[in-house]
Amino acid sequence: MATPFAPFKADRFSSTVPHYIEGRLNYPPRLIEQVAAALDLKPGDNVLDLGCGPGFLAVAFARLGYQALGLDPDKAMLEAARKLAAREGLNCAFGEGSSFDLSPSIGRFKLAVMGRSFHWMDRQATLLALDGMIDRDGAVALFDDRHIDCVENSWDGAINGVRERFGTRSDWKLLRDTLKVEPHAIVLLASPFSRVDVVGVLERRSLTIERAIDRALSYSGSSPAILGDRRSAFEEAVREALSPYAKDGRVTEVVEFTARVARRP
């Protein structure tokens, strides 16, 4: 049975770019190292970052000596990714394209990674296309993060409450709420990459209220483009919601970072 997917919009996150860079969680280096070790990646191996956004994963793998190619349909995100790689002196390649453009002509890869992007794709079709692009001993890895249920993370719920008041339901959330949408793990198990292992890292981090506001502005449902002239009121509401949880202008968070590493059986 085909899995439903959200409408394709190349510029869905265009207005969020600076806030995404400043506010979204970047993946811990040791998680990247764990994935590389699990696959026995060698220097020079090709890694595809599909839906790369500002290049967090592409750059992370390039730091370890792998040849990284990032694809994204959003020109603004690609510009940010290129600047990040150039600032670190890394030889990353970035190109305009999406999961709907996948083809063996793009190249062959030992690993294809996706960070917070798989849910925007036709997931079944994407995995089938990657089956023709990934080396036989290669893999697909889905990176994700979540706040665990604890007191320190209470402020995140307060922000989400503000986002629900001011923002809109994203296309993905509308799809998930109205149709039966299987989780990523189930889609992987029904794909050519059905041997799935999960690796993870737990970290406590700290961020300023301003960075937390950036994070709130980085989502498609509460982006600057969606908020329009309500943005100032939104930012003030987020600041007010955070104030009971902040100490010296900062909040802490406990985050579980995971990668689902999917290989062929």
Phi, psi and omega per residue, in radians:
M1 nan 2.317 -3.133
A2 -1.193 2.495 3.090
T3 -1.620 2.334 3.124
P4 -1.197 2.729 3.110
F5 -2.536 2.746 -3.088
A6 -1.234 2.699 3.094
P7 -1.033 2.475 3.139
F8 -1.329 2.198 3.064
K9 -2.379 1.902 -3.034
A10 -1.103 -0.555 -3.035
D11 -1.850 0.417 -3.074
R12 -0.971 -0.604 -3.065
F13 -1.915 0.194 -3.029
S14 -0.984 -0.737 -3.081
S15 -1.347 -0.142 -3.090
T16 -1.638 -0.133 -2.886
V17 -0.858 -0.972 -3.100
P18 -1.125 -0.541 -3.134
H19 -1.323 -0.591 3.084
Y20 -1.105 -0.787 -3.116
I21 -1.107 -0.758 -3.067
E22 -1.415 -0.552 -2.960
G23 -1.842 -0.512 -3.067
R24 -1.307 2.622 3.128
L25 -1.240 2.286 3.010
N26 -1.613 2.688 -3.024
Y27 -1.417 2.435 -3.110
P28 -1.100 2.407 3.097
P29 -0.952 -0.622 -3.101
R30 -1.235 -0.397 3.025
L31 -1.231 -0.739 3.079
I32 -1.047 -0.753 -3.135
E33 -1.120 -0.660 3.126
Q34 -1.125 -0.732 3.132
V35 -1.148 -0.783 3.127
A36 -1.050 -0.724 -3.140
A37 -1.194 -0.672 -3.134
A38 -1.080 -0.536 -3.111
L39 -1.748 0.000 -3.121
D40 0.943 0.802 3.111
L41 -1.125 2.495 3.127
K42 -1.944 2.614 3.082
P43 -0.885 2.316 -3.116
G44 1.634 -0.204 3.079
D45 -1.052 2.542 -3.096
N46 -1.508 2.295 3.121
V47 -2.183 2.243 3.096
L48 -1.799 2.172 3.044
D49 -1.803 1.789 -3.020
L50 -1.640 2.164 -2.993
G51 1.241 0.881 -2.905
C52 -1.230 -0.308 -3.090
G53 0.991 -2.332 -3.124
P54 -1.426 0.230 2.952
G55 1.555 0.331 -3.088
F56 -0.949 -0.871 -3.069
L57 -1.330 -0.736 3.119
A58 -0.985 -0.811 -3.140
V59 -1.150 -0.708 -3.138
A60 -1.060 -0.727 3.126
F61 -1.306 -0.601 3.100
A62 -1.120 -0.582 3.102
R63 -1.031 -0.516 -3.109
L64 -1.563 0.066 3.047
G65 1.712 0.192 3.128
Y66 -1.636 2.717 3.131
Q67 -1.508 1.872 -3.017
A68 -1.827 2.351 3.016
L69 -2.126 2.153 3.086
G70 -1.841 2.312 3.079
L71 -2.066 2.363 3.074
D72 -2.719 2.540 3.141
P73 -1.431 -0.153 -3.021
D74 -1.718 2.027 -3.103
K75 -1.068 -0.667 -3.119
A76 -1.161 -0.696 3.089
M77 -1.126 -0.732 -3.140
L78 -1.112 -0.680 3.094
E79 -1.070 -0.743 3.116
A80 -1.132 -0.690 3.138
A81 -1.119 -0.760 3.139
R82 -1.107 -0.676 3.125
K83 -1.151 -0.694 3.125
L84 -1.099 -0.799 -3.139
A85 -1.131 -0.734 -3.132
A86 -1.140 -0.679 3.136
R87 -1.071 -0.564 3.133
E88 -1.652 0.005 3.119
G89 1.199 0.560 -3.087
L90 -1.749 2.531 -3.124
N91 -1.613 1.208 3.072
C92 -1.686 2.573 3.021
A93 -1.901 2.482 3.117
F94 -2.335 2.445 -3.124
G95 -2.465 2.674 3.129
E96 -1.408 2.149 -3.132
G97 2.992 2.911 -3.105
S98 -2.351 -3.104 3.101
S99 -1.072 -0.413 -3.136
F100 -1.358 -0.138 3.135
D101 -1.845 0.109 -3.072
L102 -1.094 2.397 -3.124
S103 -2.805 2.585 3.060
P104 -0.986 -0.361 3.132
S105 -1.145 -0.346 3.108
I106 -1.214 -0.568 3.129
G107 2.445 3.135 3.054
R108 -1.997 2.569 -2.996
F109 -2.397 2.583 3.016
K110 -1.397 -0.478 -3.068
L111 -2.615 2.389 2.960
A112 -2.030 2.208 -3.116
V113 -2.029 2.616 3.068
M114 -2.434 2.231 3.110
G115 -2.056 1.929 3.123
R116 0.975 0.592 -3.106
S117 -2.247 -0.362 -3.005
F118 -1.058 -0.591 -3.088
H119 -1.206 -0.257 3.098
W120 -1.535 0.002 -3.029
M121 -1.865 2.870 2.842
D122 -1.315 1.680 -2.896
R123 -1.131 -0.757 3.120
Q124 -1.082 -0.846 -3.114
A125 -1.116 -0.647 3.128
T126 -1.088 -0.789 -3.134
L127 -1.181 -0.618 3.079
L128 -1.149 -0.718 3.107
A129 -1.144 -0.715 3.134
L130 -1.148 -0.472 3.106
D131 -1.036 -0.498 3.103
G132 -1.554 0.032 -3.065
M133 -2.156 -0.278 -3.072
I134 -1.693 2.373 3.094
D135 -0.964 2.702 -3.097
R136 -1.007 -0.597 3.124
D137 -1.720 0.310 -3.121
G138 -1.617 -2.963 -3.025
A139 -2.759 2.923 2.954
V140 -1.979 2.412 3.118
A141 -2.268 2.166 3.095
L142 -1.757 2.031 -3.136
F143 -1.675 2.489 -3.118
D144 -2.670 2.947 3.045
D145 -2.553 2.640 3.083
R146 -2.631 2.573 3.012
H147 -1.404 2.207 3.095
I148 -1.295 2.845 -3.100
D149 -1.396 1.753 3.133
C150 -2.732 2.884 -3.078
V151 -1.065 -0.702 -3.094
E152 -1.021 -0.471 -3.089
N153 -1.631 0.164 -3.086
S154 -1.050 -0.562 -3.110
W155 -1.090 -0.486 -3.135
D156 -1.113 -0.687 3.074
G157 -1.123 -0.611 3.107
A158 -1.129 -0.716 3.091
I159 -1.122 -0.765 -3.133
N160 -1.061 -0.587 3.079
G161 -1.105 -0.706 3.088
V162 -1.149 -0.750 3.128
R163 -1.055 -0.667 3.130
E164 -1.184 -0.581 3.141
R165 -1.267 -0.687 -3.020
F166 -1.711 -0.569 -2.978
G167 -1.592 -2.850 3.101
T168 -2.193 2.823 3.033
R169 -1.257 2.228 3.125
S170 -1.150 2.813 3.124
D171 -0.993 -0.663 -3.132
W172 -1.168 -0.762 -3.133
K173 -1.162 -0.660 3.080
L174 -1.086 -0.730 3.119
L175 -1.116 -0.802 -3.113
R176 -1.121 -0.611 -3.084
D177 -1.384 -0.433 -3.036
T178 -1.813 -0.340 -3.128
L179 -2.251 2.811 3.074
K180 -1.407 1.843 -3.116
V181 -1.931 2.049 -3.119
E182 -1.203 2.554 3.060
P183 -1.147 2.836 -3.096
H184 -0.971 -0.683 -3.085
A185 -1.023 -0.704 -3.133
I186 -1.209 -0.674 3.100
V187 -1.108 -0.711 3.102
L188 -1.091 -0.775 -3.092
L189 -1.110 -0.406 3.126
A190 -1.684 0.154 -3.054
S191 -1.871 3.075 3.029
P192 -1.057 -0.364 -3.111
F193 -1.796 1.189 -2.957
S194 -1.708 -0.013 3.052
R195 -1.664 1.806 -2.938
V196 -2.011 2.222 3.008
D197 -2.089 2.608 3.134
V198 -2.060 2.204 3.022
V199 -2.028 2.621 -3.051
G200 -2.670 2.835 3.127
V201 -2.451 2.396 3.095
L202 -1.956 2.240 -3.117
E203 -2.386 2.615 2.934
R204 -1.808 2.253 -3.139
R205 -2.259 2.873 3.121
S206 -2.220 2.504 3.082
L207 -2.548 2.690 3.129
T208 -1.361 2.852 3.089
I209 -1.056 -0.663 -3.131
E210 -1.110 -0.688 3.106
R211 -1.211 -0.589 3.078
A212 -1.148 -0.623 3.063
I213 -1.154 -0.721 3.056
D214 -0.979 -0.762 -3.134
R215 -1.070 -0.742 3.137
A216 -1.081 -0.538 3.135
L217 -1.484 -0.081 -3.049
S218 -1.566 -0.098 -3.104
Y219 -1.595 2.604 -3.085
S220 -1.109 -0.552 -3.108
G221 -1.412 -0.242 3.101
S222 -2.330 0.663 -3.136
S223 -1.333 2.809 3.046
P224 -0.947 -0.629 3.128
A225 -1.129 -0.666 3.127
I226 -1.275 -0.729 -3.066
L227 -1.256 -0.622 -3.137
G228 0.994 -2.271 -3.084
D229 -1.320 0.023 3.060
R230 -1.612 0.068 -3.045
R231 -1.065 -0.800 -3.114
S232 -1.058 -0.747 3.113
A233 -1.129 -0.655 3.104
F234 -1.099 -0.848 -3.127
E235 -1.067 -0.704 3.128
E236 -1.157 -0.664 3.121
A237 -1.164 -0.676 3.090
V238 -1.127 -0.777 3.140
R239 -1.050 -0.748 3.132
E240 -1.149 -0.703 3.141
A241 -1.143 -0.547 -3.112
L242 -1.406 -0.411 -2.981
S243 -0.969 -0.665 3.135
P244 -1.182 -0.314 -3.050
Y245 -1.789 -0.218 -3.012
A246 -1.538 2.555 3.024
K247 -2.280 2.120 -3.092
D248 0.969 0.655 3.062
G249 1.340 0.265 -3.111
R250 -2.339 2.712 2.987
V251 -2.200 2.751 3.074
T252 -1.927 2.761 3.114
E253 -2.517 2.547 3.074
V254 -1.972 2.064 -2.948
V255 -2.157 2.343 3.000
E256 -1.751 2.008 3.090
F257 -1.723 2.311 -3.125
T258 -2.325 2.759 2.960
A259 -2.355 2.125 2.991
R260 -1.543 1.923 -3.080
V261 -1.700 1.978 -3.027
A262 -1.979 2.156 3.135
R263 -2.110 2.915 3.047
R264 -1.263 2.569 -3.133
P265 -1.176 nan nan
